[in-house]
Amino acid sequence: MPQTQQTLGIIGGMSWESTQQYYRLINEGIKAQLGGLQSANLLIHSLNLAPISELQASGDWQALSEIMADSGKRLQAAGAQGLLIATNTMHKVADRVTAATGLPLIHIADATAAAIHQKVLKKVALLGTQFTMTEDFYRSRLTAFGLEVIVPDLESRKEVHRVIYDELCQGQFHDESRQYYRQVIAKLADQGAEGVILGCTEIGLLINQNDSPIPVFDTTVIHAKAAVDFLLGEAKLSFNQTTL
């Protein structure tokens, strides 16, 4: 008999390029654990990134909160027992999603911090959108684990952010951008970073461990592993929070 899984709802589409990576990684994880023809028990609501990116740029996080909460409620109505937001940036409104549904949410920053904690690192670099790199909603989850977080300088942050939206979210992966990210990581390593968080779910499509002199923590991979734990009823308490 197939092993019983919980049902996980994924709020995706931000971007669909990374959401498909989640789908592949989670299913590969379930197959590795259970074997045979086993696959993941998932519900996916894939949102349209274009209006979401416009609302992000205009700073209308109230509207974004409503969109994300509605998505969570749709997944709940379809039978989801837990939720995963398949993007780092939109965890800025994760509290609204959990408040609207009351469902456990696998928080990407908590999962990432726990993975870093297991490696006994203290100082890490964070790459992502401007929102993720500079705002407290994400960094505070990392510092709660005792981590010191550093980010690139202002000009580098702007370019890292631009590459995400203008290239990676549109399925474009340019060698010059890869080289730029390598230079940014090398500079952060020189500043004492012991590891680097790929804090945008598309960055892992551009670079990997071979591009970095320090350990890379790909949040898409880490988050997908936490999703597998949830599906199999093995989620850690730090990933199983209904409030922030």
RODO-2510 file (C-alpha; in nm, 4 decimals, decimal comma):
residues 244
     n   res          X          Y          Z
     1     m     0,0000     0,0000     0,0000
     2     p     0,1280     0,3523    -0,0789
     3     q     0,2397     0,5486     0,2260
     4     t    -0,0123     0,8115     0,3305
     5     q     0,1042     1,1671     0,2671
     6     q    -0,0274     1,4965     0,3874
     7     t    -0,1528     1,7357     0,1194
     8     l     0,0650     2,0408     0,0564
     9     g    -0,0603     2,3515    -0,1205
    10     i     0,1960     2,5541    -0,3154
    11     i     0,1457     2,9212    -0,4001
    12     g     0,3613     2,9436    -0,7116
    13     g     0,4144     3,1259    -1,0392
    14     m     0,6590     3,3788    -0,8924
    15     s     0,8195     3,2854    -1,1269
    16     w     0,6944     2,9721    -1,3030
    17     e     1,0576     2,8932    -1,3905
    18     s     1,1349     2,8313    -1,0236
    19     t     0,7953     2,6780    -0,9465
    20     q     0,8685     2,3983    -1,1911
    21     q     1,1934     2,3371    -1,0040
    22     y     0,9948     2,2973    -0,6818
    23     y     0,7658     2,0449    -0,8515
    24     r     1,0609     1,8419    -0,9773
    25     l     1,2614     1,8550    -0,6544
    26     i     0,9688     1,7658    -0,4279
    27     n     0,8685     1,4732    -0,6465
    28     e     1,2284     1,3533    -0,6655
    29     g     1,2468     1,3756    -0,2869
    30     i     0,9322     1,1683    -0,2390
    31     k     1,0541     0,9070    -0,4856
    32     a     1,3912     0,8884    -0,3076
    33     q     1,2155     0,8318     0,0242
    34     l     0,9387     0,5957    -0,0867
    35     g     1,0605     0,4449    -0,4149
    36     g     0,8709     0,2962    -0,7034
    37     l     0,5951     0,5043    -0,8582
    38     q     0,5479     0,7241    -0,5513
    39     s     0,5027     1,0951    -0,6219
    40     a     0,4127     1,4018    -0,4189
    41     n     0,0602     1,4863    -0,3030
    42     l     0,0534     1,8504    -0,4143
    43     l    -0,1904     2,1264    -0,5013
    44     i    -0,0421     2,4200    -0,6950
    45     h    -0,1978     2,7613    -0,7534
    46     s     0,0250     2,9357    -1,0065
    47     l    -0,0203     3,3121    -0,9934
    48     n     0,0452     3,5632    -1,2714
    49     l     0,3790     3,7295    -1,1943
    50     a     0,3267     4,0419    -1,4098
    51     p     0,0695     4,2199    -1,1880
    52     i     0,2482     4,0998    -0,8765
    53     s     0,5785     4,2529    -0,9880
    54     e     0,3991     4,5806    -1,0665
    55     l     0,2455     4,5894    -0,7184
    56     q     0,5854     4,5142    -0,5643
    57     a     0,7440     4,8007    -0,7575
    58     s     0,4688     5,0411    -0,6476
    59     g     0,4888     4,9258    -0,2853
    60     d     0,1256     4,8131    -0,2663
    61     w     0,1807     4,5323    -0,0177
    62     q    -0,1802     4,5532     0,1012
    63     a    -0,3023     4,4409    -0,2399
    64     l    -0,0317     4,1766    -0,2502
    65     s    -0,1393     4,0512     0,0915
    66     e    -0,4941     4,0095    -0,0364
    67     i    -0,3792     3,8203    -0,3474
    68     m    -0,1644     3,5824    -0,1449
    69     a    -0,4266     3,5278     0,1257
    70     d    -0,6846     3,4501    -0,1424
    71     s    -0,4485     3,1983    -0,2986
    72     g    -0,3952     3,0320     0,0375
    73     k    -0,7703     3,0090     0,0948
    74     r    -0,8234     2,8550    -0,2483
    75     l    -0,5671     2,5870    -0,1720
    76     q    -0,7211     2,5281     0,1693
    77     a    -1,0642     2,4833     0,0109
    78     a    -0,9120     2,2310    -0,2296
    79     g    -0,7847     2,0241     0,0622
    80     a    -0,4380     2,1569     0,1479
    81     q    -0,3262     2,0699     0,5021
    82     g    -0,0227     2,2968     0,4867
    83     l     0,1157     2,5726     0,2636
    84     l     0,4384     2,6631     0,0889
    85     i     0,5056     2,9986    -0,0794
    86     a     0,7416     2,9197    -0,3668
    87     t     0,9317     3,2477    -0,3550
    88     n     1,1440     3,4307    -0,0994
    89     t     1,0179     3,7854    -0,1511
    90     m     0,6494     3,7125    -0,0994
    91     h     0,7214     3,5785     0,2481
    92     k     0,6914     3,9473     0,3348
    93     v     0,3166     3,8786     0,3587
    94     a     0,3378     3,5226     0,4931
    95     d     0,1663     3,6281     0,8146
    96     r    -0,1415     3,7351     0,6174
    97     v    -0,1563     3,3944     0,4500
    98     t    -0,1389     3,2039     0,7771
    99     a    -0,3887     3,4402     0,9415
   100     a    -0,6338     3,3895     0,6542
   101     t    -0,6093     3,0103     0,6543
   102     g    -0,4838     2,8957     0,9952
   103     l    -0,2740     2,6378     0,8101
   104     p     0,0896     2,5581     0,8924
   105     l     0,3295     2,7299     0,6558
   106     i     0,6764     2,6006     0,5697
   107     h     0,8742     2,9235     0,5992
   108     i     1,1627     2,9435     0,3546
   109     a     1,3844     3,1576     0,5798
   110     d     1,3415     2,9227     0,8770
   111     a     1,4246     2,6187     0,6650
   112     t     1,7315     2,7965     0,5268
   113     a     1,8506     2,9173     0,8670
   114     a     1,8183     2,5649     1,0057
   115     a     2,0259     2,4254     0,7174
   116     i     2,2985     2,6838     0,7831
   117     h     2,2840     2,6176     1,1568
   118     q     2,3546     2,2502     1,0901
   119     k     2,6796     2,3536     0,9192
   120     v     2,7789     2,5582     1,2277
   121     l     2,8296     2,8792     1,0317
   122     k     2,7924     3,2204     1,1918
   123     k     2,8286     3,4809     0,9187
   124     v     2,6455     3,4472     0,5866
   125     a     2,5876     3,6563     0,2760
   126     l     2,2376     3,7040     0,1391
   127     l     2,1526     3,7527    -0,2283
   128     g     1,7987     3,8147    -0,3502
   129     t     1,5632     4,0909    -0,4504
   130     q     1,6074     4,4335    -0,2934
   131     f     1,3140     4,3500    -0,0640
   132     t     1,4701     4,0278     0,0612
   133     m     1,8222     4,1664     0,1003
   134     t     1,7316     4,4809     0,2885
   135     e     1,4027     4,4363     0,4743
   136     d     1,3542     4,2878     0,8185
   137     f     1,0840     4,0321     0,7298
   138     y     1,3510     3,7925     0,6015
   139     r     1,6726     3,8879     0,7772
   140     s     1,5095     3,8745     1,1221
   141     r     1,4290     3,5052     1,0693
   142     l     1,7986     3,4426     1,0043
   143     t     1,9283     3,6474     1,2948
   144     a     1,6869     3,4630     1,5243
   145     f     1,9070     3,1584     1,4601
   146     g     2,2122     3,3560     1,5735
   147     l     2,3357     3,4309     1,2215
   148     e     2,5135     3,7490     1,1173
   149     v     2,3875     3,8523     0,7742
   150     i     2,5714     4,0694     0,5239
   151     v     2,4535     4,1896     0,1824
   152     p     2,6220     4,3480    -0,1214
   153     d     2,6744     4,7229    -0,1497
   154     l     2,3980     4,9409    -0,2929
   155     e     2,5071     4,9300    -0,6578
   156     s     2,5583     4,5555    -0,6452
   157     r     2,2179     4,5075    -0,4846
   158     k     2,0568     4,7025    -0,7678
   159     e     2,2210     4,4842    -1,0308
   160     v     2,1460     4,1573    -0,8494
   161     h     1,7811     4,2699    -0,8283
   162     r     1,7701     4,3750    -1,1958
   163     v     1,9071     4,0426    -1,3172
   164     i     1,6386     3,8567    -1,1227
   165     y     1,3445     4,0429    -1,2766
   166     d     1,4784     4,1320    -1,6213
   167     e     1,6523     3,8016    -1,6924
   168     l     1,6014     3,5048    -1,4589
   169     c     1,2247     3,5432    -1,4148
   170     q     1,2017     3,5585    -1,7938
   171     g     1,4042     3,2434    -1,8518
   172     q     1,7206     3,4275    -1,9606
   173     f     2,0551     3,3075    -1,8254
   174     h     2,3502     3,5130    -1,9480
   175     d     2,7172     3,4346    -1,8910
   176     e     2,7942     3,7981    -1,8080
   177     s     2,5338     3,7947    -1,5298
   178     r     2,6732     3,4672    -1,3980
   179     q     3,0175     3,6238    -1,3885
   180     y     2,8780     3,9303    -1,2111
   181     y     2,7178     3,7164    -0,9410
   182     r     3,0467     3,5289    -0,8998
   183     q     3,2269     3,8592    -0,8407
   184     v     2,9667     3,9716    -0,5869
   185     i     2,9960     3,6445    -0,3951
   186     a     3,3762     3,6609    -0,3989
   187     k     3,3652     4,0130    -0,2559
   188     l     3,1272     3,9029     0,0213
   189     a     3,3556     3,6105     0,0994
   190     d     3,6435     3,8574     0,1338
   191     q     3,4272     4,0435     0,3873
   192     g     3,4073     3,7323     0,6021
   193     a     3,0985     3,5523     0,4755
   194     e     3,1288     3,1807     0,5497
   195     g     2,8408     3,0884     0,3188
   196     v     2,6036     3,2518     0,0736
   197     i     2,2240     3,2230     0,0631
   198     l     2,0698     3,2182    -0,2822
   199     g     1,7710     3,4046    -0,1396
   200     c     1,5706     3,4176    -0,4596
   201     t     1,4274     3,0983    -0,6020
   202     e     1,5588     3,1794    -0,9518
   203     i     1,9237     3,2410    -0,8601
   204     g     1,9959     2,8689    -0,8420
   205     l     1,9044     2,8491    -1,2105
   206     l     2,2010     3,0750    -1,2870
   207     i     2,4735     2,9745    -1,0413
   208     n     2,5660     2,6803    -0,8203
   209     q     2,8398     2,5665    -0,5848
   210     n     3,0957     2,5688    -0,8664
   211     d     3,0530     2,9462    -0,8915
   212     s     3,1302     3,0196    -0,5270
   213     p     3,4409     2,9956    -0,3060
   214     i     3,2137     2,9485    -0,0011
   215     p     2,9243     2,7072     0,0663
   216     v     2,6061     2,7868    -0,1288
   217     f     2,2621     2,7517     0,0296
   218     d     2,0056     2,7291    -0,2486
   219     t     1,6720     2,8218    -0,0898
   220     t     1,4713     2,6392    -0,3567
   221     v     1,6475     2,3102    -0,2814
   222     i     1,6273     2,3614     0,0952
   223     h     1,2602     2,4600     0,0845
   224     a     1,1744     2,1599    -0,1333
   225     k     1,3421     1,9263     0,1172
   226     a     1,1341     2,0806     0,3953
   227     a     0,8245     2,0221     0,1809
   228     v     0,9109     1,6524     0,1521
   229     d     0,9431     1,6339     0,5316
   230     f     0,5994     1,7916     0,5673
   231     l     0,4395     1,5566     0,3178
   232     l     0,5776     1,2578     0,5081
   233     g     0,4763     1,4010     0,8458
   234     e     0,8349     1,4690     0,9481
   235     a     0,8348     1,8508     0,9498
   236     k     1,0348     2,0199     1,2225
   237     l     0,8471     2,2545     1,4546
   238     s     1,0397     2,5535     1,3203
   239     f     0,8889     2,4881     0,9768
   240     n     0,5384     2,4311     1,1125
   241     q     0,4344     2,7774     1,2232
   242     t     0,0909     2,9293     1,1878
   243     t     0,2068     3,2756     1,2893
   244     l     0,5245     3,4785     1,2423
***
